[in-house]
Amino acid sequence: QIVSCHAKDITLGQSLTVQLDECCPGTGGLDYPTYLHELDRLSSDVPLMLEHLPDQDAYAAAAAHIRSVAAAEGITL
C-alpha cells in the first residue's frame, strides 16, 4: 500500500562511474506527466511531498512546475 510519495528529480553526472545528482523537480530527467498520471490512480489521500531543496525559491519553483504539469495533463492535485 502506498501512503506517501516524493517529488524529486535527478540528473546523470558526466563521470566515468554512475553519478545521480538530485535536483529541483522539472530540471532533471524524471517524466513528471507519467509520474503524476500514476499518482492520480492512487487514493486522493496520498500526499506528494517536496524535500531536500536548497531554499524557499526552489520549493516555489518545484511546486509551480508540478502544478503546471498536472494542469496540462488534466490532473487535479
BELRAZI-V307877 format. One record per pair of residues at least 4 apart in sequence whose ideal C-beta (glycine too) atoms are under 6 Angstrom apart, sorted by the first residue. I is the first residue (numbers start at 1). J is the second residue. D is the distance in whole Angstrom. If there is no record, write none. Layout:
[[I,J,D] [I,J,D]]
This chain:
[[2,42,6] [2,46,6] [4,47,5] [5,39,6] [5,48,5] [6,49,5] [7,25,5] [7,48,5] [7,50,5] [7,66,6] [9,23,5] [9,25,5] [9,28,3] [9,30,5] [10,20,5] [10,22,6] [10,28,5] [11,21,5] [11,23,5] [11,28,5] [13,19,3] [13,21,6] [15,19,5] [23,27,5] [23,28,5] [24,58,5] [24,62,5] [25,62,4] [25,65,6] [25,66,6] [26,65,3] [32,36,6] [32,69,5] [33,69,6] [33,73,5] [36,70,5] [36,75,5] [40,75,5] [42,46,5] [50,59,6] [50,62,5] [53,58,4] [53,59,5] [54,58,5] [70,75,4] [70,77,5]]
